[in-house]
């Protein structure tokens, strides 16, 4: 009879996520994952089957956390413009408080592109959900009068997601908070009334 697992699988995924986020997919070894999770090599493979499968789990975990946080801001009180400004402020604060690691999804896209596998599917899924959330906010902004009319909400969402990604890359390269806020302000000025 198999022994029951004696560890918290979600905690192991969270720990592995931080290892991948810090080093990237290729540079994170199985030994790095063992050290990060506190698991032996056989436990890592018995539970997650492969490094790539564990990485996909970490991407999904990261994406779920990020989307929940972004949704709370973008579907919160205030005009759409106010919520977008709060989103950018929160993103910049998060970067400064957490070591300027950028975004795990953006970092992975830069490292791997969108492979035609489970990792690529996780990346595409995150992008689709982010765009849907931003499109909804852009649509609300036109209705509440805080965002300019005349652009398709989906195009505004693509612009905002590109700005978010760019800010994450700026943070990784060590840009000043003032420079990051200036970019966020420019982005908002392009779409607000």
Secondary structure by P-SEA (a helix, b strand, c coil): ccccccccaaaaaaaaaaaaaacccccccaaaaaaaacccaaaaaaacccaaaaaaaaaaaaaaaaaaaaaaaaaccccaaaaaaaaaaaaaaaaaaccccccaaaaaaacccccccaaaaaaaaaaaaaaaaaaaaaaaaaaaccccccccaaaaaaaaaaaaaaaaaaaaacccaaaaaaaaaaaaaaccc
